[in-house]
Amino acid sequence: MTSIEICSSHLGCDANVCPLDSSINDRTYIKGEKICRKILDYMEGRDTGFNDRILETEAIWQKKYGQGNLERRLEGRQHIRKVFEKVVPEVLLNRVA
C-alpha cells in the first residue's frame, strides 16, 4: 500500500498537489482547484500523521499553491468553523426544546 492510500482523505480527495505523491514535482495547481486537506491541517498546527512528509515537501507545495491561495483557504476554513460554533449549539438546543 502506498502512503497516498494510507491517507484518510485519499478516496475523496480532489487535490492534484499531494505531499505524499512521489511525483509531486510533476503536479500542477490551477487557482481554484482543491488544496490538500492534510496540508491545511498541518498549517493549522494539527497532527496529520504525515507531518514529516509534509514538512519535507513544503518548499514544493508552497511554490505550487502560492502563499495567497493557502492563506485564503485557511481564512475560509476558520470562518466556517466560527459559523458552525454559533449555529450548531443553537440547532441542538432547539431540538431539545
DRENTIVO-296109 format. One line per 10 residues: number of its first residue (from 1); their letters; for each residue x negated, z, y negated of N, C-alpha, C. Coordinates in pm, 1 decimal. Layout:
N
NUM = A = X:Z:Y:X:Z:Y:X:Z:Y | ...
END
This chain:
97
1 = MTSIEICSSH = -85.6:0.0:118.5:0.0:0.0:0.0:-89.6:0.0:-124.0 | -56.7:-84.1:-220.7:-135.0:-89.7:-344.0:-93.0:22.6:-437.3 | -176.4:50.1:-537.5:-142.6:155.2:-633.6:-17.4:118.9:-712.1 | 6.4:-11.0:-732.8:128.2:-52.1:-803.2:250.2:-14.2:-720.5 | 244.0:-31.1:-589.6:356.9:3.0:-503.1:380.4:152.9:-496.0 | 277.8:232.0:-524.0:291.6:377.7:-523.1:360.8:427.2:-649.9 | 354.1:350.0:-756.5:414.6:386.7:-884.2:565.8:401.2:-867.5 | 621.4:509.8:-917.0:765.1:535.9:-902.6:851.1:438.1:-981.6 | 792.8:370.7:-1078.2:867.5:274.2:-1159.3:852.1:131.2:-1108.1 | 771.7:112.5:-1006.1:733.0:-21.1:-960.4:851.3:-115.3:-935.0
11 = LGCDANVCPL = 948.9:-73.9:-859.3:1056.3:-165.1:-820.4:1143.9:-208.7:-937.0 | 1158.8:-124.5:-1038.0:1243.6:-159.3:-1151.5:1166.5:-194.5:-1277.3 | 1037.2:-215.6:-1264.6:953.2:-238.2:-1382.8:946.4:-385.4:-1420.2 | 963.4:-411.3:-1549.5:953.4:-547.6:-1601.4:831.1:-567.3:-1689.9 | 744.0:-467.9:-1697.9:626.2:-478.2:-1783.9:523.9:-572.3:-1721.2 | 476.2:-666.1:-1798.5:377.7:-761.4:-1749.8:237.3:-700.8:-1748.7 | 210.8:-610.2:-1841.5:79.4:-545.5:-1850.2:91.4:-408.0:-1784.5 | 23.9:-393.0:-1670.9:30.2:-268.5:-1593.6:-110.7:-215.5:-1573.1 | -134.5:-88.6:-1604.4:-269.0:-33.7:-1588.5:-311.9:-24.0:-1442.3 | -217.5:-32.5:-1350.4:-250.7:-23.6:-1208.5:-279.6:-160.3:-1146.5
21 = DSSINDRTYI = -254.9:-265.0:-1222.4:-274.4:-401.4:-1175.6:-422.5:-437.4:-1183.2 | -479.0:-474.9:-1071.5:-621.5:-511.8:-1070.9:-647.4:-638.3:-1152.8 | -542.2:-713.0:-1183.8:-554.9:-834.8:-1264.5:-508.4:-813.2:-1408.5 | -516.6:-690.6:-1457.1:-466.8:-657.9:-1591.5:-530.1:-746.7:-1698.5 | -656.1:-785.5:-1679.2:-723.2:-871.5:-1778.2:-658.0:-1008.8:-1789.0 | -591.3:-1052.0:-1683.9:-527.3:-1183.8:-1681.8:-384.9:-1180.2:-1736.2 | -330.8:-1063.4:-1761.1:-191.9:-1048.6:-1805.0:-181.7:-1062.8:-1956.3 | -63.8:-1102.8:-2000.9:-39.4:-1116.3:-2144.5:81.8:-1033.4:-2183.6 | 91.6:-1006.7:-2311.4:207.2:-935.8:-2366.3:259.1:-1018.2:-2483.6 | 387.5:-1043.2:-2482.2:453.7:-1110.8:-2593.2:544.9:-1008.1:-2658.9
31 = KGEKICRKIL = 534.7:-995.5:-2790.5:612.8:-896.4:-2863.9:759.6:-901.7:-2820.0 | 811.8:-785.4:-2788.1:949.7:-774.0:-2743.7:962.8:-752.4:-2593.6 | 855.1:-782.6:-2518.1:858.8:-758.5:-2374.6:852.3:-608.2:-2347.4 | 883.0:-572.0:-2226.2:877.4:-431.6:-2185.0:734.2:-380.1:-2189.9 | 722.7:-251.8:-2219.6:593.9:-182.5:-2215.8:599.3:-83.7:-2100.3 | 491.9:-75.6:-2026.5:482.9:11.3:-1909.2:525.9:154.8:-1942.8 | 621.9:205.7:-1866.1:671.3:343.3:-1887.4:562.6:447.0:-1868.1 | 474.8:421.1:-1772.0:367.8:517.0:-1744.3:271.0:526.5:-1862.6 | 245.3:414.7:-1928.2:158.2:416.4:-2046.3:224.8:497.5:-2157.1 | 354.2:477.4:-2178.5:425.5:553.1:-2282.4:427.3:701.8:-2249.1
41 = DYMEGRDTGF = 449.5:735.5:-2122.5:445.3:876.3:-2080.3:305.9:934.8:-2106.9 | 204.1:859.4:-2071.8:65.5:901.7:-2093.7:39.7:927.5:-2242.4 | 89.3:837.1:-2326.5:68.6:851.4:-2470.6:140.6:973.3:-2526.8 | 245.5:1018.2:-2458.9:317.4:1138.9:-2499.9:254.8:1265.3:-2440.7 | 145.1:1248.3:-2367.3:74.6:1363.4:-2312.0:127.6:1410.3:-2177.5 | 206.9:1328.9:-2111.7:262.8:1365.7:-1981.4:168.9:1324.5:-1868.7 | 179.8:1395.9:-1756.8:103.5:1358.8:-1638.2:181.0:1250.5:-1564.3 | 119.1:1136.1:-1547.9:186.1:1023.1:-1483.7:150.8:1010.0:-1336.6 | 49.6:1082.7:-1293.9:-2.8:1064.4:-1159.5:-109.6:955.5:-1157.3 | -118.9:880.8:-1266.2:-214.8:770.9:-1277.8:-297.0:781.9:-1405.7
51 = NDRILETEAI = -303.5:900.0:-1464.1:-371.6:916.0:-1592.6:-516.0:865.7:-1590.1 | -585.9:885.0:-1478.3:-725.1:839.2:-1470.3:-733.0:687.1:-1484.3 | -646.2:615.9:-1413.6:-647.0:469.0:-1420.3:-599.3:420.5:-1557.2 | -502.0:488.6:-1614.2:-453.1:450.2:-1746.7:-564.0:468.3:-1849.5 | -635.1:577.5:-1840.9:-747.9:601.4:-1931.2:-857.8:497.2:-1910.5 | -884.5:465.3:-1786.6:-988.2:367.8:-1752.9:-957.7:229.2:-1811.3 | -829.9:193.9:-1818.1:-790.2:60.7:-1867.5:-736.7:65.1:-2010.5 | -750.0:178.5:-2077.1:-689.3:196.8:-2209.1:-731.1:91.5:-2311.7 | -857.2:58.3:-2317.3:-901.9:-41.1:-2415.6:-833.2:-175.7:-2392.7 | -807.9:-208.2:-2267.7:-743.9:-336.0:-2234.1:-597.9:-337.1:-2278.8
61 = WQKKYGQGNL = -519.5:-236.2:-2233.9:-377.1:-238.3:-2268.3:-352.1:-209.3:-2415.3 | -439.3:-131.2:-2478.3:-425.0:-108.2:-2623.0:-436.0:-241.4:-2697.3 | -534.2:-321.8:-2659.0:-555.8:-450.3:-2724.5:-440.0:-546.1:-2696.5 | -391.5:-549.3:-2574.0:-284.4:-641.2:-2536.7:-151.4:-603.8:-2603.3 | -116.9:-475.6:-2603.5:9.9:-431.9:-2662.2:4.0:-426.7:-2814.3 | -108.1:-383.0:-2867.9:-120.7:-364.2:-3012.1:-66.7:-227.7:-3051.5 | -136.8:-160.7:-3138.3:-100.5:-24.5:-3176.9:38.8:-17.0:-3238.8 | 73.5:-113.4:-3322.3:204.8:-111.8:-3387.0:318.8:-119.0:-3287.6 | 306.0:-203.1:-3185.2:410.1:-213.7:-3083.0:424.7:-84.0:-3004.6 | 312.7:-22.9:-2971.0:316.3:104.2:-2897.6:380.0:214.2:-2981.7
71 = ERRLEGRQHI = 342.0:221.7:-3109.3:397.5:324.8:-3197.0:548.0:308.2:-3215.0 | 594.4:184.0:-3233.6:738.7:160.2:-3247.6:814.8:200.5:-3121.7 | 759.1:169.6:-3006.1:825.9:204.9:-2880.8:832.0:356.1:-2862.5 | 723.9:425.4:-2899.2:723.6:571.9:-2889.9:824.4:632.8:-2986.8 | 832.2:579.1:-3107.2:930.5:628.6:-3204.6:1071.8:609.2:-3151.2 | 1097.9:495.5:-3089.9:1229.1:470.1:-3031.3:1261.7:568.5:-2921.3 | 1166.2:598.2:-2836.9:1185.6:696.7:-2729.5:1219.2:834.3:-2787.2 | 1144.6:874.1:-2888.7:1165.9:1005.9:-2948.5:1302.9:1014.0:-3015.5 | 1343.8:907.0:-3080.1:1475.9:903.6:-3144.4:1586.2:918.2:-3039.9 | 1575.3:844.9:-2931.7:1676.5:852.0:-2825.3:1683.1:992.0:-2767.1
81 = RKVFEKVVPE = 1568.6:1054.5:-2746.7:1568.1:1192.1:-2693.2:1639.7:1288.8:-2787.6 | 1616.7:1273.8:-2917.7:1682.0:1361.5:-3015.3:1833.7:1342.9:-3011.7 | 1877.8:1218.6:-3000.2:2021.4:1191.2:-2993.2:2080.3:1255.2:-2867.9 | 2014.4:1238.4:-2754.1:2064.7:1296.3:-2629.7:2063.7:1448.2:-2633.3 | 1964.5:1507.3:-2697.7:1960.0:1653.1:-2707.9:2081.3:1705.9:-2782.9 | 2131.9:1628.7:-2878.9:2250.6:1669.7:-2953.9:2377.8:1639.1:-2877.0 | 2387.1:1519.8:-2821.1:2511.0:1471.4:-2762.2:2540.2:1533.2:-2625.9 | 2440.9:1542.7:-2539.4:2464.7:1589.2:-2403.2:2523.1:1729.5:-2399.4 | 2469.3:1828.1:-2471.5:2532.1:1960.5:-2468.1:2677.0:1958.8:-2517.8 | 2706.3:1878.2:-2620.5:2843.2:1870.2:-2673.1:2936.7:1811.0:-2568.1
91 = VLLNRVA = 2893.0:1709.3:-2499.0:2975.7:1646.6:-2394.5:3000.1:1747.1:-2282.5 | 2897.1:1818.0:-2242.4:2912.5:1916.1:-2135.6:3006.4:2029.0:-2177.1 | 2998.1:2075.1:-2301.3:3087.1:2180.4:-2349.7:3231.9:2132.8:-2352.4 | 3255.6:2008.8:-2393.0:3390.3:1954.5:-2397.2:3450.7:1941.5:-2257.5 | 3372.1:1917.0:-2157.3:3422.1:1906.6:-2019.9:3467.2:2042.1:-1968.0 | 3397.6:2148.1:-2010.2:3430.2:2283.1:-1963.8:3556.8:2331.9:-2029.3 | 3577.4:2297.6:-2154.9:3691.3:2348.7:-2231.2:3822.7:2294.3:-2188.8
END
